Structures are given as structure tokens and as C-alpha cells.
């Protein structure tokens, strides 16, 4: 495709069936926006790259990385091949619904003060994926979310639910701190300016870090729920509650789950250590490590 406006990057790692479904949903939307698709593959062993080349010849490029570099570095491998003025990072375990690309791209083009945005991300049961919109950790949010977990008890409280914006209707367009990497649309010029994803993160946390750097430059980040995608969350991380789970080795599930928690600590140390008192940083890191221990025990016992 000549001069595409949007480059859609779909990172692949052993999610062949889900990747196929994702690309099929994109194929149905090819008349909604001028976009290209790039599939960087993190060393899949399930035939994903060959499937894409055979079944989806319209995909611009499959980047065969040869090993699992993680989410950040894997997505960054598409950088040299993406030619759009806008970039969409899209998970392979998603299905894109009608008008989602059209409306989100139009919104981003019209709002010059917006650097990045996401749509409404729903789980297969129709519920909002809470991680679609998040706040950066502050002393108060760290206390009520990581320690006291009061946002689970009072999910719509303006006082306790700031991390997941539970006090703001999921049907309302509004500014947020963090959007999820499952659907992360951003201006290419901003990506080049801030350096794409930080490859210190292996899995999770890289979207939070990128949002931090985008907002540092003065750009707004928007949650735009007029359109949506469905997210089969955790399918490539060993979390999914389905028959596919038994095919993912327990040690791999453990690695992915622990990596996600470790990413929280990386972010706190890199971005918050100079912003808040040392006592707060220690407080948050203790909470993260407690969470890590709980996740480790649960995975070992329950799988």
C-alpha cells in the first residue's frame, strides 16, 4: 500500500489462532482507513509467521526475529518498516470491531493536542478491561491500590478508585495517564521523539513508561470509548482461563507473570525515584514485592 496513514504493528508469539482472528478482523476494516500491517514475530514455534505469509498476503511484512525479545523490543523491531504518520500497537489476542480504526484515527488527526489514545477495550464477557485506562502511581494510589486494595471494595469511589478511573463512566471520553499496549495509537513523530518502547521492560510496564514520556512532552493521552476492540486478555502470557492454558508450560506462565510484576519495580525506580521521597519509593517497592510473592505462590499452587 502506498503512503499509508497508519501503521498497525501486531506482535506475534505463539498465538497462531488468535493472530489469525486478529488479522481477519483487520482485513474486514481495510476500507475504513489507509493502513498497513506489520507482524514482528518473537520466535514463534507454532507456525505463526508462515501462516501470516500464506493466509494474509496483504500484510506488508512479517519480521522474523528468531527469539522472544519481549513486548517492548519485539514491537520496536517494526520501527524501520513502519511508514505511517500514525502507529497503532495492537495485541495479537484482540479483535477489532467496525469503525474502530476509522474513528480513533480521525479523532487523533483532529485533536492536535492529543499524542496518543486508546478505544474501549472489552473482555470476551463484555466487561471493560480495567487496564484500558490507568493512573500513574502516587503515594495515595499506591496505598489504596497496592496495599489496602480499597478500589476493589469501592470500585466507583472518587477517593479510592483513581488507579482505574472507576469514578468516571467507561462511556465517557476523557484524558488519562496510561493506556494499555493492547490498543495504543500514537503519532509517529512522538514515538521517534521519545524513543519508542523502553527495552528495559520485557513484559508489561512498557506502555506505562511510554505514556510517562509522552506526557512529559506535554501531550494529552485520551480514552475514547465510542468504538471498541475485544481483548482475549493474557493469551500470550499464560493467564488465559481456557483450554489453551493447558498448552502453556507452568514455568513459562510463571516467567511471564513475574516479569509483569518486576516491570512495576523498574518503572518506580526509573520514573518515580526522583519525584517522590525515598520512604515512599521503598513503601511502593515493598508492596510490589509482596504482590510478586503472592503471584508466585498462586502460580505454583494453582497453575
Phi and psi in degrees as a GROMACS rama.xvg file:
@    title "Ramachandran Plot"
@    xaxis  label "Phi"
@    yaxis  label "Psi"
@TYPE xy
-85.2355  134.758  UNK-2
47.7782  57.0709  UNK-3
-68.1332  144.208  UNK-4
-75.6249  -35.3248  UNK-5
-125.702  131.727  UNK-6
-105.263  117.56  UNK-7
-98.3268  119.529  UNK-8
-108.206  118.122  UNK-9
-117.053  99.5947  UNK-10
-70.5913  136.535  UNK-11
-120.68  135.805  UNK-12
-156.971  95.2385  UNK-13
55.3869  43.5076  UNK-14
-128.931  50.9212  UNK-15
-53.2487  -51.9565  UNK-16
-65.725  -44.6242  UNK-17
-64.6517  -41.2258  UNK-18
-61.0814  -42.1665  UNK-19
-60.7885  -44.1717  UNK-20
-64.6697  -38.8285  UNK-21
-62.6335  -46.4901  UNK-22
-67.754  -33.9466  UNK-23
-62.7916  -39.9049  UNK-24
-67.1698  -35.97  UNK-25
-68.1369  -37.5693  UNK-26
-60.4375  -35.9022  UNK-27
-68.8353  -18.4515  UNK-28
-103.55  11.7142  UNK-29
-66.6916  -18.8858  UNK-30
-90.6677  -1.35814  UNK-31
-90.3131  -24.26  UNK-32
-157.03  157.441  UNK-33
-88.8064  93.5062  UNK-34
-134.215  157.65  UNK-35
-117.43  158.581  UNK-36
-123.994  131.959  UNK-37
-122.865  131.884  UNK-38
-117.765  96.2679  UNK-39
-77.7585  130.888  UNK-40
-112.497  123.263  UNK-41
-86.1274  57.7676  UNK-42
67.7096  39.137  UNK-43
-61.3056  144.546  UNK-44
-113.873  9.96678  UNK-45
-105.949  12.5802  UNK-46
81.9841  14.8951  UNK-47
-57.8029  -49.0021  UNK-48
-60.1322  -41.5333  UNK-49
-67.3233  -36.975  UNK-50
-61.501  -44.3414  UNK-51
-63.1563  -46.1161  UNK-52
-62.632  -35.7025  UNK-53
-80.3541  -46.3028  UNK-54
-92.9849  -18.5336  UNK-55
-132.473  67.2676  UNK-56
-63.6546  -16.0907  UNK-57
-77.8113  -13.7429  UNK-58
-63.9064  130.294  UNK-59
-60.6935  -46.7845  UNK-60
-158.701  140.913  UNK-61
-105.282  119.187  UNK-62
-96.1699  106.021  UNK-63
-87.2307  100.984  UNK-64
-77.6838  -36.7946  UNK-65
96.5684  -15.8665  UNK-66
-155.768  166.007  UNK-67
-85.2589  105.345  UNK-68
-90.603  -5.80629  UNK-69
93.4426  175.944  UNK-70
-68.1795  -48.5266  UNK-71
-64.6826  -56.6293  UNK-72
-66.1214  -35.0524  UNK-73
-62.9417  -47.6263  UNK-74
-63.5605  -37.6189  UNK-75
-63.6334  -22.3918  UNK-76
-65.0089  -17.7845  UNK-77
-84.6642  -7.62046  UNK-78
-55.7346  -46.3008  UNK-79
-70.7561  -14.9592  UNK-80
-103.158  -12.7254  UNK-81
-81.1879  126.776  UNK-82
-116.576  -0.192256  UNK-83
-77.624  156.104  UNK-84
-73.4215  -18.6049  UNK-85
-127.282  149.974  UNK-86
-126.983  135.646  UNK-87
-118.204  117.115  UNK-88
-87.0573  120.468  UNK-89
-129.418  126.973  UNK-90
-66.514  149.312  UNK-91
-71.8663  -18.0206  UNK-92
-96.5528  39.5877  UNK-93
-128.27  158.867  UNK-94
-125.805  127.039  UNK-95
-92.0651  127.514  UNK-96
-93.2442  171.326  UNK-97
-56.6495  134.701  UNK-98
71.548  0.458412  UNK-99
-63.2819  -49.2083  UNK-100
-65.8504  -42.3475  UNK-101
-61.1075  -49.9999  UNK-102
-74.7186  -39.2482  UNK-103
-67.9922  -40.039  UNK-104
-66.339  -41.2424  UNK-105
-62.3321  -43.1332  UNK-106
-61.7084  -45.4806  UNK-107
-65.193  -37.3464  UNK-108
-67.9233  -35.3697  UNK-109
-80.8324  -31.567  UNK-110
-96.2285  95.7286  UNK-111
-67.757  -18.9327  UNK-112
-89.0113  -3.75505  UNK-113
-97.8625  126.386  UNK-114
-93.7337  -32.0703  UNK-115
-152.994  156.919  UNK-116
-155.613  164.557  UNK-117
-132.333  164.673  UNK-118
-99.0539  -171.325  UNK-119
-76.7889  125.023  UNK-120
-109.759  116.931  UNK-121
-113.643  150.774  UNK-122
-82.0307  167.551  UNK-123
-56.3929  -25.6566  UNK-124
-83.8555  2.50446  UNK-125
92.1614  -9.22695  UNK-126
-77.3764  151.987  UNK-127
-65.51  133.735  UNK-128
-71.9771  113.141  UNK-129
-57.4966  -31.5267  UNK-130
-75.5401  0.89141  UNK-131
-57.6894  -39.2089  UNK-132
-136.555  128.188  UNK-133
-141.929  161.533  UNK-134
-103.578  155.842  UNK-135
-67.8663  152.293  UNK-136
-70.891  129.711  UNK-137
-122.273  171.969  UNK-138
-53.6253  -44.5741  UNK-139
-68.7616  -46.4133  UNK-140
-64.3764  -37.9741  UNK-141
-60.5147  -39.3234  UNK-142
-67.2091  -51.4604  UNK-143
-79.5101  -23.9495  UNK-144
-93.9231  -47.4527  UNK-145
-83.7595  -37.2687  UNK-146
-98.0183  -63.9921  UNK-147
-81.0946  -22.0921  UNK-148
54.6694  36.8719  UNK-149
-71.6841  -20.37  UNK-150
-69.9762  -18.7869  UNK-151
-77.4711  -31.9758  UNK-152
-82.5602  -38.9208  UNK-153
-121.935  72.4494  UNK-154
-65.6947  -17.0189  UNK-155
-114.702  10.5439  UNK-156
-74.8079  131.386  UNK-157
-64.5873  -26.1278  UNK-158
-83.1997  -38.8381  UNK-159
-106.655  -13.6848  UNK-160
-108.444  26.37  UNK-161
-68.1855  -29.6174  UNK-162
-60.1013  -46.9693  UNK-163
-100.484  12.8822  UNK-164
52.7392  39.2485  UNK-165
-64.5386  -18.4785  UNK-166
-85.0741  -4.36609  UNK-167
-111.503  130.942  UNK-168
-54.7364  135.229  UNK-169
-68.8904  -4.30698  UNK-170
-95.3663  -0.422264  UNK-171
-102.664  132.602  UNK-172
-74.1968  128.909  UNK-173
-158.695  163.831  UNK-174
-78.0624  142.802  UNK-175
-134.801  171.322  UNK-176
-84.6125  -44.3366  UNK-177
-133.23  136.257  UNK-178
-117.01  158.32  UNK-179
-84.8133  145.28  UNK-180
-66.3938  -10.4531  UNK-181
-64.8283  -32.1497  UNK-182
-148.588  98.339  UNK-183
-131.216  98.2483  UNK-184
-98.6119  132.625  UNK-185
-150.02  153.828  UNK-186
-70.4925  134.628  UNK-187
-61.1626  -38.0044  UNK-188
-61.0116  -35.7205  UNK-189
-70.3028  -43.2969  UNK-190
-56.2123  -46.9209  UNK-191
-64.5651  -34.1324  UNK-192
-70.4256  -40.3125  UNK-193
-94.5303  -10.0044  UNK-194
96.4895  25.3662  UNK-195
55.8476  -152.961  UNK-196
-75.7732  144.594  UNK-197
-79.0384  116.951  UNK-198
-80.5833  5.64994  UNK-199
-68.7329  -19.9352  UNK-200
-93.2001  131.675  UNK-201
-90.638  -47.6255  UNK-202
-150.933  122.234  UNK-203
75.2035  154.779  UNK-204
87.6044  -25.9686  UNK-205
-67.9002  -31.2741  UNK-206
-71.0537  -37.3158  UNK-207
-64.2623  -44.7746  UNK-208
-63.9571  -41.8308  UNK-209
-64.6035  -41.0842  UNK-210
-61.4968  -39.6809  UNK-211
-58.0062  -46.5503  UNK-212
-70.829  -33.2982  UNK-213
-66.0585  -44.5717  UNK-214
-69.6102  -30.6015  UNK-215
-60.0344  -29.356  UNK-216
-83.7148  -0.816767  UNK-217
94.5059  8.54181  UNK-218
-89.2283  148.755  UNK-219
-86.1079  150.492  UNK-220
-121.489  129.988  UNK-221
-121.684  138.833  UNK-222
-97.8155  119.668  UNK-223
-123.075  95.9541  UNK-224
-91.7351  14.8154  UNK-225
-69.3562  -21.5241  UNK-226
-134.815  170.684  UNK-227
-151.117  166.997  UNK-228
-129.018  161.109  UNK-229
-102.404  133.601  UNK-230
-116.682  113.725  UNK-231
-84.4356  72.8167  UNK-232
-60.7324  135.549  UNK-233
84.2048  5.21434  UNK-234
-63.4706  -31.9977  UNK-235
-97.8377  4.38098  UNK-236
-116.213  3.94262  UNK-237
80.7694  18.6594  UNK-238
-104.342  -18.4381  UNK-239
-63.258  137.883  UNK-240
-95.2128  80.6865  UNK-241
-158.383  -176.928  UNK-242
-65.6911  -20.2559  UNK-243
-68.8855  -22.7868  UNK-244
-60.0856  -36.2512  UNK-245
-66.5265  -17.8024  UNK-246
-86.5943  -4.01941  UNK-247
-103.771  116.174  UNK-248
-54.3071  143.135  UNK-249
-60.4999  -38.2621  UNK-250
-64.8063  -33.9483  UNK-251
-70.5789  -40.9786  UNK-252
-60.08  -42.3953  UNK-253
-63.2588  -43.906  UNK-254
-58.0404  -45.7638  UNK-255
-67.358  -41.8966  UNK-256
-67.8192  -40.2312  UNK-257
-69.4565  -38.3951  UNK-258
-60.1851  -36.4634  UNK-259
-63.5228  -39.6991  UNK-260
-72.1435  -39.7481  UNK-261
-61.8166  -30.1535  UNK-262
-63.4688  -33.7407  UNK-263
-60.3381  -42.9248  UNK-264
-67.7011  -38.1196  UNK-265
-59.4926  -45.0863  UNK-266
-63.3391  -45.1024  UNK-267
-59.4871  -44.6802  UNK-268
-69.088  -38.5504  UNK-269
-79.1035  -38.782  UNK-270
-110.844  -22.9851  UNK-271
-108.609  -15.5634  UNK-272
-62.0156  -29.4259  UNK-273
-94.8601  -6.14422  UNK-274
-95.3585  -29.9681  UNK-275
-124.705  161.199  UNK-276
-60.1311  152.306  UNK-277
-57.9558  -36.9547  UNK-278
-60.4453  -38.2114  UNK-279
-67.43  -42.1763  UNK-280
-60.9552  -44.1331  UNK-281
-62.5038  -41.9644  UNK-282
-57.7302  -47.0545  UNK-283
-68.3771  -42.6313  UNK-284
-63.9657  -38.099  UNK-285
-60.617  -43.0353  UNK-286
-61.9667  -42.2658  UNK-287
-63.1158  -43.2215  UNK-288
-69.9617  -31.4536  UNK-289
-65.0166  -43.9916  UNK-290
-61.0579  -39.7933  UNK-291
-62.0041  -42.6344  UNK-292
-63.5317  -42.9414  UNK-293
-62.6069  -44.1266  UNK-294
-64.4158  -39.0295  UNK-295
-61.3189  -48.1913  UNK-296
-63.9179  -43.8261  UNK-297
-61.9715  -40.5455  UNK-298
-67.572  -41.7209  UNK-299
-65.2995  -41.5076  UNK-300
-80.1465  -47.0625  UNK-301
-103.152  -12.4444  UNK-302
